Amino acid sequence: MKSIVELQALRGLAVLMVIIGHVHQAQERFMGPALIGDLAYIGFAGVDVFFVISGFIIHHLYRQAEKPDAGYFLKRLNRIYPIYWLYTLAALGGYAVMGDALSRDAATFDWVNTLTLLPTGAYPVLAVGWTLTHELYFYLIYGLLLFLPSRLRLPVLGVWGLVTLIFVFLGQSGWPEWGKLLLSPFNLLFLAGVALAEGFKWAEKFKWIGLALLISGLGLAGWFTQIDGLQGFAQVSLRVGMFAPLAVGVVWALLAFKPKLPDIAIKLGDWSYSTYLSHLLVIGVLARLAAPVLTALPLTGVLAYLVLISAALVYGALSFYLIEKPLLKLGRGVIGKLTGR
């Protein structure tokens, strides 16, 4: 399906958005005043875009499945964990040498969450890993739904979304971490992706609504980051509400308008997971090393963005070809032997 290729390219854009947000933090910390200010935090909406894409792709692939195939859960685990653990080790090495993180203290690490990605209320050593907890949870719930008759799956997902929405308004103060994950506002983004996959023909028919959602979402996200800055992200319901129109709108518009995408966009999508896991390490190390040189040159902010973004993308490409692909192939071979496929 061509839409899957388009969404793969959008993954690359989403990663680039997140990179911009982290480059902003690195520049502000190591090189003085940031180039574009808190508006750069719109880049963190790339995570929300990821979640919508994941919901679309999983539902597109498995909506007609009679039950989970023998490898469903193993394939999801193989996709997430091996390279995540590898970059977790790399992050530990970085902290051992440098002693601190880009945006937090090493004393805050939680080892249960770091190794398993189970919800504990703390960030893992590899900070971007918090998003993988939500990815894995969605994979789990969707996989369990595949045991139900197909006619019941969408209604159950609808009930999950409705209950989640109710508790978004009621708040989750005092809830245990498992409860917060069970009814997290981020689940609504995955479900939006499921809805777009289920109503794909309608999404194409009403494509101008998707474009309007994208444009208005950009304005809303920009307003949010300018008013609240990074502090606003602590309120998860607010963050999702501010970024959801942009995240849903960009996926909807891309699928409906089907723009011709350059080959490099597809490549960025191929590299997206490797780039996502490694970019904070690349930026954190390079920003420290390059700061004395870049701050002595004119146009420090522009150079910082060019150097740090380019380095993150180049390393992500190398990681995909030299690390991620071989690991995935190895994992698929093991899964094939275990499942007989």
Secondary structure, DSSP 8 states (H G I E B T S, - for coil): -HHHHHHHHHHHHHHHHHHHHHHHHHHHHHSSS-SSGGGGGGGGHHHHHHHHHHHHHHHHHHTT-SS--TTHHHHHHHHHHHHHHHHHHHHHHHHHHH-S-SSS-GGG--HHHHHH----SS--SSGGGHHHHHHHHHHHHHHHHTTS-HHHHHHHHHHHHHHHHHHHHH--TT--HHHHHHT-TTHHHHHHHHHHHHTHHHHHHTHHHHHHHHHHHHHHHHHHHHHHGGGGGGSHHHHHHHHHHHHHHHHHHHHHH-----HHHHHHHHTHHHHHHHHHHHHHHHHHHHHHHHTTSSSHHHHHHHHHHHHHHHHHHHHIIIIIHHHHHHHHHHHHHHHT-
